[in-house]
Amino acid sequence: MKLVEPPSCSSPSIVVFVGRNRRGQWVAQQQNGLYGGLFVSRAQAIKYALFENGRHPETIVELSREIELDLGTQPQAGIARRAA
């Protein structure tokens, strides 16, 4: 069986930020908000970042300041946004 990389890792030069949010949860988020998640440990956040970026540890930046997960900043193609 051949392993296939996920489509989100097409550009290894994209930075993934890893750090804690104000509630102490670990956050991993791609710099443009294309992917990200909340994790219970630093190890899991790093593991996720490596999976998503095609195993490029040099593109992972651990932040000392708080980082909040925000995946809503980029409009998705083909989805119309409605005003609430």
C-alpha positions as protocol buffer text, in pm:
chain_id: "A"
residue {
  index: 1
  type: MET
  ca { x: 0 y: 0 z: 0 }
}
residue {
  index: 2
  type: LYS
  ca { x: 134 y: 342 z: -97 }
}
residue {
  index: 3
  type: LEU
  ca { x: 105 y: 628 z: 152 }
}
residue {
  index: 4
  type: VAL
  ca { x: -37 y: 952 z: 13 }
}
residue {
  index: 5
  type: GLU
  ca { x: 26 y: 1292 z: 169 }
}
residue {
  index: 6
  type: PRO
  ca { x: -280 y: 1502 z: 252 }
}
residue {
  index: 7
  type: PRO
  ca { x: -359 y: 1781 z: 3 }
}
residue {
  index: 8
  type: SER
  ca { x: -297 y: 2054 z: 261 }
}
residue {
  index: 9
  type: CYS
  ca { x: 78 y: 1990 z: 259 }
}
residue {
  index: 10
  type: SER
  ca { x: 138 y: 2087 z: -104 }
}
residue {
  index: 11
  type: SER
  ca { x: 371 y: 2371 z: -5 }
}
residue {
  index: 12
  type: PRO
  ca { x: 636 y: 2275 z: 251 }
}
residue {
  index: 13
  type: SER
  ca { x: 743 y: 2639 z: 291 }
}
residue {
  index: 14
  type: ILE
  ca { x: 418 y: 2723 z: 471 }
}
residue {
  index: 15
  type: VAL
  ca { x: 472 y: 2786 z: 842 }
}
residue {
  index: 16
  type: VAL
  ca { x: 271 y: 2606 z: 1110 }
}
residue {
  index: 17
  type: PHE
  ca { x: 243 y: 2786 z: 1444 }
}
residue {
  index: 18
  type: VAL
  ca { x: 225 y: 2582 z: 1765 }
}
residue {
  index: 19
  type: GLY
  ca { x: 152 y: 2729 z: 2107 }
}
residue {
  index: 20
  type: ARG
  ca { x: -100 y: 2752 z: 2390 }
}
residue {
  index: 21
  type: ASN
  ca { x: -425 y: 2943 z: 2395 }
}
residue {
  index: 22
  type: ARG
  ca { x: -555 y: 3137 z: 2696 }
}
residue {
  index: 23
  type: ARG
  ca { x: -720 y: 2819 z: 2833 }
}
residue {
  index: 24
  type: GLY
  ca { x: -393 y: 2624 z: 2826 }
}
residue {
  index: 25
  type: GLN
  ca { x: -486 y: 2405 z: 2530 }
}
residue {
  index: 26
  type: TRP
  ca { x: -224 y: 2343 z: 2264 }
}
residue {
  index: 27
  type: VAL
  ca { x: -296 y: 2494 z: 1923 }
}
residue {
  index: 28
  type: ALA
  ca { x: -144 y: 2407 z: 1586 }
}
residue {
  index: 29
  type: GLN
  ca { x: -243 y: 2633 z: 1299 }
}
residue {
  index: 30
  type: GLN
  ca { x: -111 y: 2685 z: 948 }
}
residue {
  index: 31
  type: GLN
  ca { x: -13 y: 3050 z: 892 }
}
residue {
  index: 32
  type: ASN
  ca { x: -297 y: 3113 z: 642 }
}
residue {
  index: 33
  type: GLY
  ca { x: -559 y: 2932 z: 850 }
}
residue {
  index: 34
  type: LEU
  ca { x: -603 y: 2648 z: 600 }
}
residue {
  index: 35
  type: TYR
  ca { x: -581 y: 2387 z: 873 }
}
residue {
  index: 36
  type: GLY
  ca { x: -541 y: 2369 z: 1248 }
}
residue {
  index: 37
  type: GLY
  ca { x: -663 y: 2213 z: 1566 }
}
residue {
  index: 38
  type: LEU
  ca { x: -672 y: 2203 z: 1945 }
}
residue {
  index: 39
  type: PHE
  ca { x: -470 y: 1943 z: 2134 }
}
residue {
  index: 40
  type: VAL
  ca { x: -423 y: 1826 z: 2493 }
}
residue {
  index: 41
  type: SER
  ca { x: -45 y: 1804 z: 2464 }
}
residue {
  index: 42
  type: ARG
  ca { x: 244 y: 1970 z: 2286 }
}
residue {
  index: 43
  type: ALA
  ca { x: 348 y: 1632 z: 2145 }
}
residue {
  index: 44
  type: GLN
  ca { x: 10 y: 1583 z: 1978 }
}
residue {
  index: 45
  type: ALA
  ca { x: 13 y: 1936 z: 1833 }
}
residue {
  index: 46
  type: ILE
  ca { x: 362 y: 1880 z: 1687 }
}
residue {
  index: 47
  type: LYS
  ca { x: 262 y: 1538 z: 1552 }
}
residue {
  index: 48
  type: TYR
  ca { x: -39 y: 1692 z: 1377 }
}
residue {
  index: 49
  type: ALA
  ca { x: 169 y: 1980 z: 1236 }
}
residue {
  index: 50
  type: LEU
  ca { x: 425 y: 1735 z: 1097 }
}
residue {
  index: 51
  type: PHE
  ca { x: 154 y: 1521 z: 939 }
}
residue {
  index: 52
  type: GLU
  ca { x: -12 y: 1821 z: 776 }
}
residue {
  index: 53
  type: ASN
  ca { x: 307 y: 1984 z: 646 }
}
residue {
  index: 54
  type: GLY
  ca { x: 456 y: 1668 z: 497 }
}
residue {
  index: 55
  type: ARG
  ca { x: 712 y: 1607 z: 775 }
}
residue {
  index: 56
  type: HIS
  ca { x: 897 y: 1938 z: 752 }
}
residue {
  index: 57
  type: PRO
  ca { x: 998 y: 2023 z: 1113 }
}
residue {
  index: 58
  type: GLU
  ca { x: 1186 y: 2332 z: 992 }
}
residue {
  index: 59
  type: THR
  ca { x: 852 y: 2499 z: 908 }
}
residue {
  index: 60
  type: ILE
  ca { x: 706 y: 2459 z: 1259 }
}
residue {
  index: 61
  type: VAL
  ca { x: 735 y: 2764 z: 1483 }
}
residue {
  index: 62
  type: GLU
  ca { x: 659 y: 2729 z: 1854 }
}
residue {
  index: 63
  type: LEU
  ca { x: 526 y: 3054 z: 1996 }
}
residue {
  index: 64
  type: SER
  ca { x: 587 y: 3181 z: 2348 }
}
residue {
  index: 65
  type: ARG
  ca { x: 284 y: 3412 z: 2329 }
}
residue {
  index: 66
  type: GLU
  ca { x: -79 y: 3297 z: 2328 }
}
residue {
  index: 67
  type: ILE
  ca { x: -230 y: 3179 z: 2003 }
}
residue {
  index: 68
  type: GLU
  ca { x: -601 y: 3131 z: 1940 }
}
residue {
  index: 69
  type: LEU
  ca { x: -732 y: 2887 z: 1682 }
}
residue {
  index: 70
  type: ASP
  ca { x: -900 y: 3086 z: 1404 }
}
residue {
  index: 71
  type: LEU
  ca { x: -1002 y: 2889 z: 1097 }
}
residue {
  index: 72
  type: GLY
  ca { x: -1271 y: 3134 z: 987 }
}
residue {
  index: 73
  type: THR
  ca { x: -1045 y: 3402 z: 840 }
}
residue {
  index: 74
  type: GLN
  ca { x: -1023 y: 3253 z: 490 }
}
residue {
  index: 75
  type: PRO
  ca { x: -1343 y: 3229 z: 284 }
}
residue {
  index: 76
  type: GLN
  ca { x: -1384 y: 2885 z: 133 }
}
residue {
  index: 77
  type: ALA
  ca { x: -1434 y: 2863 z: -243 }
}
residue {
  index: 78
  type: GLY
  ca { x: -1786 y: 2777 z: -349 }
}
residue {
  index: 79
  type: ILE
  ca { x: -1948 y: 2861 z: -16 }
}
residue {
  index: 80
  type: ALA
  ca { x: -2155 y: 3177 z: 3 }
}
residue {
  index: 81
  type: ARG
  ca { x: -2146 y: 3357 z: 335 }
}
residue {
  index: 82
  type: ARG
  ca { x: -2470 y: 3496 z: 473 }
}
residue {
  index: 83
  type: ALA
  ca { x: -2503 y: 3786 z: 714 }
}
residue {
  index: 84
  type: ALA
  ca { x: -2650 y: 3670 z: 1044 }
}
